[in-house]
Amino acid sequence: MIVEQFLCRSDNIALLLHDKASKDSIAVDAPDGPALLTALQKAGRRLAAVLVTHHHHDHTEGLALLKRATGAKIFGPALEAAQISPLDTGLQNEQKFTCGAFSFEVIATPGHTLGEICYYLPQQKLVFTGDCLFSLGCGRIFEGDAAMMYHSLQKLAALPPQTQIYCGHEYSAANARFALTIEPHNPALQQRAAEIRALRAAGKITLPATLSRELAANPFLRCDSAEIRTNLACAADETDVQLFARLRQLKDRFR
């Protein structure tokens, strides 16, 4: 598999998964239909399927165009079927399915939306996390609650540490600035933040991110960090979920 990614809209990341053994490709979400069609035409490839992570407009706007132009099969969360059109196949938590040459596992990650799902390829050690997990950050909680989002992130944190994370937005620079206010003396975070600054200065996308590095640097995966707990003056009995909720509220107000 070759993963092609490019920026579209204001900060969305369009993702195309190319099968090296054929001319077939798979899109993860459809933020910009014309841009995806142009990328496919340039690569000389056929769109076989679109894997939708959640119903938000900036992830589904291109679905109708892609369906008309290519006939691609549309997969997405069954819990959001009424909000995603067109949708051919609704997917459930822990469901395994084959798309083209690739075998996927569905991980339900509610919080950002109630039905959001992530797509994991165990053989390739890749996960497509939509708006759940970002590099050095996580998605806003629009439909769920903090406990729901925390447990969704813990599911992703339990994947093999070498797993490569691809997400739906280029938020890494802003996430790094926030993370450095929370755990400024973390050397893994300092290194990742410097790398992100260099990549963005060169006009490059900061993904994929390796899960092992996220576990070492992403504050939303580090609620057991002594430095974070000291910096936020956590009470002795404050749970990881309670701390996570505070972190998310702080990030919501961060500028």
C-alpha positions as CSV (number, residue, x, y, z in Angstrom):
1,M,0.0,0.0,0.0
2,I,1.1,3.5,-0.8
3,V,-0.7,6.3,1.3
4,E,-1.0,9.6,-0.5
5,Q,-2.1,12.6,1.5
6,F,-2.6,16.2,0.7
7,L,-4.1,19.3,2.2
8,C,-7.5,20.6,1.1
9,R,-10.2,22.9,2.3
10,S,-8.6,25.0,5.1
11,D,-6.8,22.3,7.1
12,N,-8.3,18.9,6.1
13,I,-6.0,16.1,5.0
14,A,-7.2,14.1,2.0
15,L,-6.1,10.5,2.1
16,L,-5.8,8.0,-0.7
17,L,-4.7,4.4,-0.2
18,H,-3.2,3.0,-3.4
19,D,-2.9,-0.7,-4.0
20,K,0.5,-1.2,-5.7
21,A,-0.7,-4.5,-7.3
22,S,-3.6,-2.9,-9.1
23,K,-5.0,0.5,-10.2
24,D,-7.5,0.6,-7.4
25,S,-7.5,3.2,-4.6
26,I,-9.4,3.8,-1.5
27,A,-10.2,7.2,0.0
28,V,-10.5,7.8,3.7
29,D,-13.3,10.4,4.1
30,A,-14.3,12.8,1.3
31,P,-13.5,16.3,2.3
32,D,-13.1,17.6,-1.2
33,G,-14.5,15.6,-4.1
34,P,-12.9,17.6,-7.0
35,A,-9.5,17.5,-5.4
36,L,-9.7,13.8,-4.8
37,L,-10.8,13.2,-8.4
38,T,-7.9,15.3,-9.7
39,A,-5.4,13.3,-7.6
40,L,-6.8,10.0,-8.8
41,Q,-6.7,11.2,-12.5
42,K,-3.1,12.4,-12.1
43,A,-2.1,9.0,-10.6
44,G,-4.0,7.1,-13.2
45,R,-6.0,5.2,-10.6
46,R,-9.6,4.1,-10.1
47,L,-11.5,4.8,-6.8
48,A,-12.9,1.6,-5.5
49,A,-14.2,2.7,-2.1
50,V,-14.5,5.6,0.4
51,L,-14.2,4.8,4.1
52,V,-16.0,7.5,6.1
53,T,-15.0,8.1,9.7
54,H,-17.9,10.3,10.8
55,H,-20.8,12.4,9.5
56,H,-19.3,15.9,9.7
57,H,-19.7,17.9,6.5
58,D,-15.9,18.5,6.1
59,H,-15.5,14.7,5.9
60,T,-18.5,13.9,3.7
61,E,-19.0,16.8,1.3
62,G,-17.4,15.0,-1.6
63,L,-19.3,11.7,-1.3
64,A,-22.1,12.4,-3.8
65,L,-19.6,13.6,-6.5
66,L,-17.3,10.7,-5.9
67,K,-20.2,8.2,-6.1
68,R,-21.5,9.7,-9.3
69,A,-18.1,10.0,-11.0
70,T,-16.6,6.6,-10.0
71,G,-19.3,4.3,-8.6
72,A,-17.1,3.7,-5.5
73,K,-18.6,1.8,-2.7
74,I,-19.2,4.0,0.4
75,F,-18.5,2.5,3.9
76,G,-19.2,4.3,7.1
77,P,-20.4,4.0,10.7
78,A,-23.8,2.3,10.9
79,L,-24.7,4.5,13.9
80,E,-24.5,7.5,11.6
81,A,-26.2,6.0,8.5
82,A,-29.0,8.5,8.6
83,Q,-26.5,11.4,8.5
84,I,-24.2,10.0,5.7
85,S,-25.4,10.0,2.1
86,P,-24.8,8.0,0.0
87,L,-23.8,5.0,2.3
88,D,-23.6,1.5,0.9
89,T,-22.4,-0.4,3.9
90,G,-22.8,0.5,7.6
91,L,-20.0,-0.8,9.9
92,Q,-20.1,-1.8,13.6
93,N,-17.4,-1.8,16.3
94,E,-14.9,-4.6,15.9
95,Q,-16.2,-5.6,12.5
96,K,-13.7,-6.9,10.1
97,F,-14.0,-6.4,6.4
98,T,-12.0,-6.6,3.2
99,C,-11.9,-3.8,0.7
100,G,-9.9,-4.6,-2.4
101,A,-6.6,-6.3,-1.3
102,F,-6.7,-4.9,2.2
103,S,-8.2,-6.2,5.5
104,F,-9.6,-3.6,7.9
105,E,-10.8,-3.7,11.5
106,V,-13.3,-1.2,12.8
107,I,-12.7,0.5,16.1
108,A,-15.6,2.5,17.4
109,T,-14.3,5.8,18.9
110,P,-17.3,7.9,20.0
111,G,-16.7,11.3,21.6
112,H,-16.2,13.7,18.7
113,T,-19.4,12.3,17.3
114,L,-21.4,9.4,18.8
115,G,-20.8,7.1,15.9
116,E,-17.2,7.9,14.8
117,I,-15.1,4.9,13.8
118,C,-11.4,4.4,13.0
119,Y,-10.0,2.1,10.4
120,Y,-7.2,-0.2,11.4
121,L,-5.1,-2.3,9.1
122,P,-3.3,-4.9,11.3
123,Q,-1.1,-6.3,8.6
124,Q,0.3,-2.9,7.6
125,K,0.1,-1.4,11.1
126,L,-1.8,1.7,10.0
127,V,-4.8,3.4,11.6
128,F,-6.9,6.1,10.2
129,T,-8.3,8.1,13.1
130,G,-10.5,10.8,11.5
131,D,-11.1,13.5,14.2
132,C,-10.5,11.3,17.2
133,L,-6.7,11.2,17.6
134,F,-4.4,13.8,16.2
135,S,-0.7,14.2,16.6
136,L,-0.2,15.7,20.0
137,G,-3.9,16.2,20.3
138,C,-7.4,14.8,20.1
139,G,-10.8,15.9,18.6
140,R,-13.2,18.3,20.3
141,I,-16.1,16.6,22.1
142,F,-19.2,17.6,20.3
143,E,-21.6,14.8,20.8
144,G,-20.2,12.5,23.5
145,D,-18.6,13.3,26.9
146,A,-15.1,13.3,28.3
147,A,-15.3,9.7,29.6
148,M,-16.4,8.5,26.2
149,M,-13.6,10.2,24.4
150,Y,-11.0,9.1,27.0
151,H,-11.9,5.5,26.6
152,S,-11.9,5.8,22.8
153,L,-8.4,7.2,22.9
154,Q,-7.4,4.3,25.2
155,K,-8.5,1.8,22.6
156,L,-6.2,3.5,20.1
157,A,-3.4,3.7,22.6
158,A,-3.6,-0.1,23.0
159,L,-2.6,-0.8,19.4
160,P,0.9,-2.0,18.6
161,P,3.4,0.9,19.4
162,Q,4.8,0.8,15.8
163,T,1.3,1.7,14.4
164,Q,1.4,4.7,12.0
165,I,-1.4,7.2,12.7
166,Y,-3.1,9.2,9.9
167,C,-5.8,11.7,10.8
168,G,-8.2,14.1,9.2
169,H,-6.7,17.5,9.9
170,E,-3.3,19.2,10.0
171,Y,-3.5,20.5,13.6
172,S,-0.1,19.4,14.8
173,A,1.5,22.8,15.1
174,A,-1.3,24.2,17.3
175,N,-1.4,21.0,19.3
176,A,2.3,21.2,19.9
177,R,2.1,24.8,21.2
178,F,-0.7,23.7,23.7
179,A,1.1,20.5,24.7
180,L,4.3,22.5,25.6
181,T,2.3,24.6,28.1
182,I,1.1,21.4,29.8
183,E,4.3,19.3,29.9
184,P,7.2,21.7,28.9
185,H,10.0,19.5,30.2
186,N,9.1,16.4,28.3
187,P,12.1,15.7,25.9
188,A,9.9,13.5,23.6
189,L,7.5,16.4,23.2
190,Q,10.2,18.9,22.7
191,Q,11.7,16.8,19.9
192,R,8.3,16.2,18.2
193,A,7.4,19.9,18.4
194,A,10.7,20.9,16.7
195,E,10.1,18.3,14.0
196,I,6.6,19.6,13.4
197,R,7.9,23.2,13.1
198,A,10.5,22.1,10.6
199,L,8.0,20.1,8.5
200,R,5.4,22.9,8.4
201,A,8.1,25.5,7.5
202,A,9.0,23.2,4.6
203,G,5.3,23.0,3.6
204,K,5.1,19.3,4.5
205,I,2.3,17.4,6.3
206,T,3.3,16.3,9.8
207,L,1.7,12.9,9.5
208,P,1.9,10.0,9.9
209,A,2.8,9.9,13.5
210,T,4.0,6.7,15.3
211,L,1.8,5.6,18.2
212,S,4.9,5.1,20.4
213,R,5.9,8.7,19.9
214,E,2.4,9.9,20.6
215,L,2.3,7.9,23.9
216,A,5.5,9.6,24.8
217,A,4.4,13.2,23.9
218,N,0.7,13.6,23.4
219,P,-0.8,15.0,26.7
220,F,-4.2,13.5,26.0
221,L,-2.6,10.1,26.2
222,R,-0.5,11.0,29.2
223,C,-2.9,11.6,32.1
224,D,-0.6,9.5,34.3
225,S,2.3,12.0,33.8
226,A,3.7,13.3,37.1
227,E,4.7,16.6,35.4
228,I,1.2,17.2,33.9
229,R,-0.4,16.4,37.3
230,T,1.9,18.7,39.1
231,N,1.5,21.5,36.6
232,L,-2.3,21.3,36.7
233,A,-2.3,21.0,40.5
234,C,-4.3,17.7,40.4
235,A,-5.9,16.5,43.6
236,A,-4.6,13.2,44.9
237,D,-7.9,11.5,44.1
238,E,-8.4,13.1,40.6
239,T,-8.9,10.4,38.1
240,D,-7.4,10.2,34.7
241,V,-10.8,10.8,33.1
242,Q,-11.3,13.9,35.3
243,L,-7.8,15.2,34.3
244,F,-8.5,14.4,30.6
245,A,-11.7,16.5,30.8
246,R,-9.8,19.4,32.2
247,L,-7.1,19.1,29.5
248,R,-9.8,19.1,26.8
249,Q,-11.5,22.2,28.3
250,L,-8.1,24.0,28.5
251,K,-7.4,23.1,24.8
252,D,-10.9,24.4,23.8
253,R,-9.9,27.8,25.2
254,F,-6.3,27.8,24.0
255,R,-5.3,30.4,21.4
